[in-house]
């Protein structure tokens, strides 16, 4: 069972107490359990903090309209509650937007960033598609787009080979509150604009990853994110789609661990 912070954030800690803290932030419609395929490898060396975004999983509903700033504040309050002054943050999709927002808001508290399958500047056509999906969600809830969502997230081969995992992810998405999910989808659609070419660039050591066939967080986007962060590394995982980190976890965990170890050895 998760613990609850004063603001209703559900969280769990694993790994050796006193070790460097690594925070894992899930994506839209998911929850902290999306990291279950990575947590054991990371917690061998690090103190791993997983939590549910407000309005997701076991966390309380947000008390104001969701935004990147709200989610950045949620993480700050959670770290304050735990007495954690500095951490590395691994964020997936919306989580990769939140950890960038947090690094801009609180650069002194971030040791390293890993931005996984997260969007950046979109073409007009791509932006229109994202906004269309957000509108469909607002009208019909998570179920309105779940079929196309699953097809964008997983390869057809994985859907055929691992139906139980796909079903689990589907259940997570469908369990979301309709209004909150729609509002968070608006954050995904429009919030990225505040992260593009910030006045003060992120200077934290950063790894940017995505999958070759991720249509919403493309390789070009990953390279664009990295280009705006001095010294950032970029890795494109072959063949996979948006939820490649669930489809083939080791292709993400291993480079993230190597990156974190490199940052740790220089500190």
C-alpha positions as CSV (number, residue, x, y, z in Angstrom):
1,X,0.0,0.0,0.0
2,X,1.3,3.5,-0.8
3,X,1.9,6.2,1.8
4,X,0.1,9.5,1.5
5,X,1.7,12.9,1.7
6,X,-0.3,15.8,3.3
7,X,-1.7,17.0,0.0
8,X,-3.0,13.5,-0.8
9,X,-0.1,12.4,-3.1
10,X,0.2,8.6,-3.0
11,X,3.9,7.5,-3.1
12,X,6.2,4.6,-2.5
13,X,9.9,4.3,-1.7
14,X,12.3,1.4,-2.4
15,X,16.0,0.9,-2.4
16,X,18.7,1.5,0.2
17,X,17.9,4.4,2.6
18,X,20.5,7.1,2.4
19,X,21.3,6.4,-1.3
20,X,20.9,9.1,-3.9
21,X,17.2,9.6,-4.7
22,X,15.8,8.9,-8.1
23,X,12.2,10.1,-8.8
24,X,10.1,8.4,-11.4
25,X,7.2,10.4,-12.9
26,X,4.6,8.5,-15.0
27,X,2.7,9.7,-18.0
28,X,-0.9,10.8,-18.7
29,X,-3.5,8.4,-17.6
30,X,-1.0,6.0,-16.0
31,X,0.2,5.7,-12.4
32,X,3.3,4.8,-10.4
33,X,2.9,1.1,-11.2
34,X,3.9,1.9,-14.8
35,X,7.5,1.8,-13.4
36,X,7.2,-1.8,-12.0
37,X,9.3,-3.2,-14.9
38,X,12.2,-0.8,-14.0
39,X,12.1,-0.2,-10.2
40,X,14.0,-3.3,-9.1
41,X,17.0,-2.6,-11.3
42,X,17.1,1.0,-10.2
43,X,16.5,0.3,-6.5
44,X,19.6,-1.9,-6.3
45,X,21.7,1.3,-6.3
46,X,19.3,4.2,-5.7
47,X,16.5,5.2,-3.3
48,X,13.6,5.2,-5.8
49,X,10.6,7.4,-5.3
50,X,7.5,6.6,-7.3
51,X,4.2,8.5,-6.9
52,X,0.9,9.2,-8.6
53,X,0.2,12.5,-10.2
54,X,-2.7,14.4,-8.7
55,X,-5.9,13.0,-10.2
56,X,-4.2,9.7,-11.1
57,X,-4.0,6.3,-9.4
58,X,-4.3,6.6,-5.6
59,X,-3.5,10.3,-5.3
60,X,-6.1,12.9,-4.5
61,X,-7.8,15.0,-7.1
62,X,-6.1,18.4,-7.9
63,X,-7.6,21.4,-6.1
64,X,-7.1,23.6,-9.1
65,X,-7.0,23.1,-12.8
66,X,-4.0,20.9,-13.8
67,X,-0.9,22.6,-15.3
68,X,2.8,21.9,-15.4
69,X,3.3,24.4,-12.6
70,X,0.7,22.5,-10.5
71,X,2.5,19.2,-11.0
72,X,5.9,20.9,-10.4
73,X,4.5,22.2,-7.1
74,X,3.2,18.7,-6.2
75,X,6.7,17.2,-6.6
76,X,8.3,20.1,-4.6
77,X,5.8,19.5,-1.7
78,X,6.5,15.7,-1.9
79,X,10.3,16.2,-1.7
80,X,9.9,18.7,1.1
81,X,7.7,16.2,3.0
82,X,10.4,13.5,2.6
83,X,13.2,15.9,3.5
84,X,14.8,15.3,0.1
85,X,16.9,18.3,-1.0
86,X,18.3,17.0,-4.3
87,X,17.3,14.2,-6.7
88,X,17.6,12.8,-10.2
89,X,14.2,12.8,-12.0
90,X,13.2,10.4,-14.7
91,X,10.0,11.5,-16.5
92,X,8.0,9.7,-19.1
93,X,5.8,11.6,-21.6
94,X,3.8,14.1,-19.5
95,X,6.3,13.2,-16.8
96,X,9.1,14.4,-19.0
97,X,7.3,17.7,-19.3
98,X,6.9,17.9,-15.6
99,X,10.5,17.2,-14.8
100,X,11.6,19.9,-17.3
101,X,9.2,22.3,-15.6
102,X,10.6,21.3,-12.2
103,X,14.2,21.8,-13.4
104,X,13.3,25.3,-14.6
105,X,11.5,26.1,-11.3
106,X,14.0,24.5,-8.9
107,X,17.3,24.0,-10.6
108,X,19.2,23.7,-7.3
109,X,17.2,20.5,-6.4
110,X,17.8,18.5,-9.6
111,X,21.0,16.4,-9.9
112,X,20.1,14.9,-13.3
113,X,17.2,14.6,-15.7
114,X,16.1,11.7,-17.9
115,X,13.4,12.8,-20.4
116,X,11.7,9.8,-21.9
117,X,9.3,9.8,-24.9
118,X,8.2,13.4,-24.2
119,X,6.9,15.9,-26.7
120,X,8.4,19.2,-27.8
121,X,7.5,21.7,-30.6
122,X,5.0,20.1,-33.0
123,X,4.1,20.8,-36.6
124,X,0.8,22.5,-37.2
125,X,-0.7,19.2,-38.4
126,X,0.6,17.3,-35.3
127,X,-0.7,20.0,-33.0
128,X,-4.1,19.8,-34.6
129,X,-4.1,16.0,-34.1
130,X,-3.2,16.3,-30.4
131,X,-5.9,19.0,-29.9
132,X,-8.5,16.7,-31.7
133,X,-7.7,13.8,-29.3
134,X,-8.1,16.2,-26.4
135,X,-11.5,17.3,-27.6
136,X,-12.6,13.7,-28.1
137,X,-11.5,12.9,-24.5
138,X,-13.4,15.9,-23.2
139,X,-16.6,14.7,-24.8
140,X,-16.3,10.9,-24.2
141,X,-13.8,10.4,-21.5
142,X,-10.8,8.0,-21.7
143,X,-12.8,5.4,-23.5
144,X,-13.4,7.7,-26.5
145,X,-9.8,7.3,-27.6
146,X,-8.5,4.2,-25.9
147,X,-8.4,2.1,-29.0
148,X,-6.2,4.5,-31.0
149,X,-4.2,5.2,-27.8
150,X,-3.2,1.5,-27.4
151,X,-2.3,1.3,-31.1
152,X,0.0,4.3,-30.8
153,X,1.5,3.1,-27.6
154,X,2.3,-0.6,-28.4
155,X,3.5,-2.4,-31.5
156,X,1.0,-4.9,-33.0
157,X,3.4,-7.7,-32.2
158,X,3.4,-6.8,-28.5
159,X,-0.3,-6.5,-28.4
160,X,-0.6,-10.0,-29.8
161,X,2.1,-11.5,-27.6
162,X,1.3,-9.8,-24.2
163,X,-2.4,-9.2,-24.1
164,X,-2.5,-9.2,-20.2
165,X,0.0,-6.3,-20.0
166,X,-1.9,-4.3,-22.7
167,X,-5.1,-5.0,-20.8
168,X,-3.6,-3.8,-17.5
169,X,-2.5,-0.5,-19.1
170,X,-6.0,-0.1,-20.7
171,X,-7.6,-0.6,-17.3
172,X,-5.3,2.1,-15.8
173,X,-6.3,4.6,-18.4
174,X,-10.0,3.8,-18.2
175,X,-10.0,4.2,-14.4
176,X,-9.3,7.9,-14.7
177,X,-11.8,10.6,-13.9
178,X,-13.3,11.9,-17.1
179,X,-12.9,15.6,-16.3
180,X,-9.4,15.4,-14.8
181,X,-8.1,13.2,-17.6
182,X,-9.4,15.7,-20.2
183,X,-7.8,18.6,-18.4
184,X,-4.5,16.7,-18.1
185,X,-4.7,15.9,-21.8
186,X,-5.0,19.7,-22.4
187,X,-1.8,20.1,-20.4
188,X,-0.1,17.6,-22.7
189,X,-1.5,19.4,-25.8
190,X,-0.6,22.9,-24.8
191,X,1.8,22.9,-21.9
192,X,4.8,22.1,-24.1
193,X,4.9,25.7,-25.4
194,X,6.2,26.9,-22.1
195,X,9.2,24.5,-22.3
196,X,10.5,25.5,-25.7
197,X,13.6,27.7,-25.7
198,X,13.2,29.0,-22.1
199,X,14.8,32.3,-21.2
200,X,17.2,30.5,-18.9
201,X,18.0,27.1,-20.4
202,X,18.1,23.9,-18.3
203,X,21.7,23.3,-17.3
204,X,21.3,20.0,-15.5
205,X,23.0,16.9,-16.9
206,X,20.3,15.4,-19.1
207,X,19.5,12.2,-21.1
208,X,16.7,12.4,-23.7
209,X,15.3,9.2,-25.1
210,X,12.4,8.2,-27.3
211,X,11.4,5.4,-29.6
212,X,11.9,5.3,-33.4
213,X,8.2,4.8,-34.1
214,X,6.8,7.1,-31.4
215,X,4.4,9.3,-33.4
216,X,3.7,11.8,-30.6
217,X,7.2,12.1,-29.1
218,X,9.3,11.7,-32.2
219,X,13.0,11.3,-32.6
220,X,13.1,14.8,-34.1
221,X,11.5,16.1,-30.9
222,X,14.0,14.3,-28.7
223,X,16.9,15.8,-30.6
224,X,15.2,19.3,-30.4
225,X,14.9,18.9,-26.6
226,X,18.5,17.9,-26.3
227,X,19.7,20.8,-28.6
228,X,18.2,23.2,-26.0
229,X,20.1,21.7,-23.1
230,X,23.9,22.1,-23.2
231,X,25.6,18.7,-23.1
232,X,22.4,16.6,-23.3
233,X,22.7,13.1,-24.6
234,X,20.1,11.6,-27.0
235,X,19.2,8.0,-27.5
236,X,16.6,6.7,-30.0
237,X,15.4,3.2,-29.3
238,X,14.8,1.2,-32.5
239,X,11.4,0.0,-33.7
240,X,9.4,0.6,-30.6
241,X,6.5,3.1,-30.0
242,X,5.3,5.3,-27.2
243,X,5.3,2.7,-24.4
244,X,8.5,1.1,-25.4
245,X,9.6,1.3,-21.8
246,X,6.9,-1.3,-20.9
247,X,7.3,-3.3,-24.1
248,X,11.1,-3.7,-23.7
249,X,12.1,-2.3,-20.3
250,X,15.8,-3.1,-20.4
251,X,16.3,-0.9,-23.5
252,X,15.4,2.0,-21.3
253,X,16.6,0.9,-17.8
254,X,20.1,0.1,-18.9
255,X,21.0,3.5,-20.6
256,X,19.3,5.4,-17.8
257,X,21.4,3.5,-15.2
258,X,24.5,4.1,-17.2
259,X,23.7,7.8,-17.4
260,X,22.9,8.2,-13.7
261,X,26.1,6.3,-12.8
262,X,28.1,8.7,-15.0
263,X,26.5,11.7,-13.3
264,X,27.1,10.2,-9.9
265,X,30.8,9.5,-10.6
266,X,31.4,13.1,-11.6
267,X,29.7,14.6,-8.5
